[in-house]
Amino acid sequence: MHPQDTLPGAAAAADPALLDRNDPDGEIRRRAEAYRNWGRWGSEDVLGTLNFIDEGKRLQAASLVSEGLTISLSQPFDMNGPQKGWRRRTNPVHTMLDTGTDAERGTQGFPHGLGGADDVIAMPLQCSTQWDGLGHIFDHGMAWNGRRAGDVVTSDGDLVTGIEHAAASPVSRGVLLDLGRHLQPDTGELPDGYAITTADLESCAAAQGATSTVGRGDIVLVRTGQLARARRNGWGDYAGGAAPGLSLTTAGWLHSTEIAAIATDTWGFEVRPNEFDVPAFQPLHQVVIPNMGLTVGELWDLDALADACRTRGRYEFLLVAAPLPITGAVGSPINPVAIL
């Protein structure tokens, strides 16, 4: 057990059954205080745990490329996505501004027979494969690094930790932990509501072998198999409903491993419903984003990568997952690419 798994005044957090399921405030507060990284990289920091990725880490990651195989880890950005309007999140709306039909009919006004096509897309920045920025979640009115939330994010956007600051950062060694196949080898899919524990993460890494060792500066990808199930059965409540995901009790592991970022194939990264018998909403987000400074990715497509890793018996790779430098944004769509 990691030392961080036992918190003062709390039950041993290695087992979600030992959480006080009637005290989300206390369970969140204890972990927020225990794993808080405020000031670790100075008072002006805007990157949080992405600071764990340095030039040496990127050189190590680049050395992992042996085949030149590239795998996109992005879901499509189209109107057939999973969003249902929760908090005004919709699927992308793609509209053509100029088309081949316009060109054929000569209505575009270009000389000497030139024609062209243009288009526009309207979408929430977190409607498909994306990173959560550090300004996305607050804890009791406080943002990352101990700043007041209202001083960070206003109607003008994230004035301090906007996603543009991370535009060149998420390039590192990626590690896939295929929890779906590890815990459910017959189906490769964890059931909705399954809370992934620290023991699960560590046993998966051990079973997959030395290339799954997780350490400082890594970007960890956790495959639950829920996206594969949604593809087969329809979206249903994939966006916001019950889902497998990380237990609140993994906060200590996320902190002690010094990973740079983590992403999953689910809508919300952490287990849903959350692990309390009284109202609670995304408690692990509340600990890791504003307090730990951890960058979190959601809605990633990890199925093809899992197949490639399983075939090769190798679960590490170069991962390039840069956000769009959208000034003041608290999240960004991405097309992460694993290079083997």
N, C-alpha and C positions, 0 to 999 in steps of 0.2 A: 504494500500500500504506500502511495506517496505520502509524505508528511502533510502535504496540503489537504489530504482527503479528510482529515479530522480537524474540525474547527472548534475553537474555544466556545463553550456554551451550546454546541450543536451536536447532533448525533453524527456518527461516522458517515461521511458523505459518499463512501464507496458504494453503498447500497441505497438506491432510491427509496426502498421501502423504509429506510431509517430517517428519511426527511420528516420533519414535522409538517404534515400535510395540511395543517390548519394555521400555519404561520409563514406565509410567503414573505411578508415584510422582514421578518427576522432572518429567514434563510437567505434572502437576497442580500440583506445588509451585511451579514457576517462574511459572505463571499466577496462582496464589493470591497469591504475594508481589507480583507486578507490578500486579495489579488490585485489591488489597485496599483497602477504604474504611474500615477501622476508625478511629474517632475523627473522621471527616470532619464529622459532624454532632454531635459531642460524645460524651462517655463514656456518657451515659444514653440514647442514641438507641435507638428501638424500631421505626423505619420504614424505615431503609435508603434505597434509591433512590426510594422514594415521596416522599421529601423534595423531589425535583426538581419535583413538582407544587405550584404555588403558586396564589394567587388569580388572578394575571394569566394563568397557563396555562389555568385553568378558564374564564376569560372568553373567551380565544381559542377554546377548544373549543366553548363555547356559541354563538359567532358562526358556527360552521360549519353550524348547523342552518338549512336553507333550505326543506325540504319537510315536516318533522314526521313523516317516515317512521321507524318503529321496527322494529328487527329483533332478535329474541332470538338470542343466540349460545350457548344452552345445549342440551346433549343432554337427553333425558328422564331423569327419576329414577324408574326402575321396574325390575321384575325381568327385563326383557329387555335389560339392559345387558351390557357386555363383560367384567365382572369374573369371574374364575375361582377366586378363593380365595387368590391369592398373598398371603402375609403377612396372612392373614385378611381380605383385602378381598373383600367380597361386593357384589352388587347390592342396591339398596334393597328392603326388605320393607315393604309397605304393608298395614296391617290396619285394618279398620273396627271402631270401638267401638260406634257406634250407626248404624242404617240405616233406610231407608224402610220396610223390612219390619217392623222393630220398631215404627215409628210406626203403620203400618196396623193392627197387631195390638194396639195400645194397651198395650204392655208397658213403656213408658219411664217411666211414672209422672208425666207432666206433666198439668196441669189444662187444662180447656176445649179439648181437642182438639189442643193444641200437640204437634208432633213435631219431631225434629231428627236430624242426622247428625254424627258425630264420627269422627276417625280418628287413627292414629298411624303414624309411620314409623321404622324402625330401619335405620341404614346407616353405613358408614364415611364420614368426612367428605370423603374424596378418591376416592369411587367413581364420580363422574360429573363434570361440569364444575366446576372448582374452582381456587382459588389455593393454592399452597404457601406456608405461613407461614415466617417467618424462623427459627423453631425446628424446622423440618422436617428439616434436613440439618446435619451437623457435619463439621468437618475436623480429624482427629487430636484429637478430644475437645474441640474449641473451637467455640463458637457465634458467631453474628453479633456483631460489634463487639468481639471478643477476650475474650468471657466463657467460662468453663468450662461445658461442656455440662451437667454435672450440677447446676450452680447455676441453670441456665435451665429445663430441662425435667425434672420429677420425676413421680412417680405422681399428683401433684396437677395436672399439666398444665404448660403453658409459663407460668412465673411471671413472666417478664420481657417477652417479645416475643409474647405471645398475640395471636391474629388479631384480637381485639376492638379492639386499638389502631389497626388499619387500617380500621375500619368506615366512615369517611367519606373515605378517601384516594383510592381508585382511580376518580376522575372526572376525565377529561382528554381531550386530543386523541388519538383512536385512529388508527392507520395500518395498513392492511392491505397486506401484501406477499404476493401470490399467487404463491408460488414454483412451485406445481404447474402453473399455466397458463403461467408465464413460461418454465420449463425444459422442459415437456412440453406444448406447445400442442395436440397432437392428442388427448391423453387428459385433460390437466389434473391428472395424478396422478404424483407422484414415486415411483419404485420403493422398496420396502423396502430399508433399508440405505444409502440415498443420504445422504451427509454434505453438508449445506448449508454453503457457505463464505462468508467475508466478500465475496468477489468476486460470488458468487451474489446475496447480499442487496443489494449496491450496484447490480448490473446490473438487478435486478428493479425497484428504486426508480427508476432512471434510465429504464427502459422504460415504466413506468407513468406517469411524468410528474411535474410539480412538486408535485402533491398527495401524493406518496409520499415527499417529503423527510423524513428522520427526524432528530429533534433532542431537545433537553433537555426532559424531562418527558413525552414521548410514551409511550403504551402501544402497543407493536408487536404486531400479530397476524400470525403466519406460517401461511399455509395450504399444506399439503403435498398435500392431496387424499386422504390415507390414509383419512379417515373416509368419504368418498364411496365408496371401494373397499370398505370394510367393510360399508357399507349394501347394496351390490350383491351381494357375495359371502358375507356372513356375518361374524360377529365374528372367528372364527378366533383368532389370537394377537394381536389388536389390543391387548389389555391385557398388556403385558410382553414381547411378541415383537419380531421384527424390524420396523423402522420407519424411514422417512426422518426426519431431524431435524437440528438444528444441530450442526455440528462443534465439537469442543473448541477448534479454532482460531479460532472466532468470539468468544472471550472478550474479546479486545482491542476488537473492534467494539462489543460490548455495554457495555463500560466507557467507551470514548471518546465514544460518542454521547450518553451521560448520559440514556438512556431510563429511565423510571420502572418499567416492567414489560414483560414479554413473555409471550405465550401462543401455543399451537399447537393444531392439531386432532388431536394424537397423544396417546398415553398418557404419554409420558415426556419430551417437549420436545426431547431431544437424540437424535442418531442411534443406532439400535440395529441390530445389535450395535455396541458402542462400538469405537473405532478402535485397538484394541490386539490383539496376538497372544498376550498373556498375560492372566490374569484381571483384569478391570476392571468396575466397575459405576458408571454415571452420573457420570463424572468432571466433566462440565460443571456438574452440580448442585453438586458439591463445591467448585468454584471460585466460582460466582456467588451462591449463597445465603449460606453462612456468611462468605465473604470479601468479596464485592462488595456484599452486602445487597440483591440483586436479587429482586423478587417475580416468581414464575414461575407461569403458568397452563397447565393441561393439559385435554385432553378437550373443548375448545371446538368448537362447530359453526360453521364459517366459510363454509359453502357458499352459503347465501342471501345473506349479505353480499357475498361475492365476485361473485355474479351482479349484485347491485344496483350495486356499484362499477364493474364492467366496463361495464354498460349506460350509466352516467352519465359514465364516464371520470374519476371522482373517487374517490380512495382514502383520504380523510380524513373524520372524523366525530367527533361527540361520543360518548364512550364512558362509560357508567355501569356499574361492575362492583364494587359494594360487597360485601364478604364479610359473612356473618352474624356478629354480635358474640358469638361463642361463647367465653366466658371460658376462657382458657388453652389454646385449641385451636391446633394447629400446621398447620392447613389449614381451608378452609371451602368448602362448596358455594356456588355462585353462579348467578344468572341474569343474565349480562352483557347489556346492551342497547346497540346502536349506534343513534344517532339522526342521520338525514341531513336 
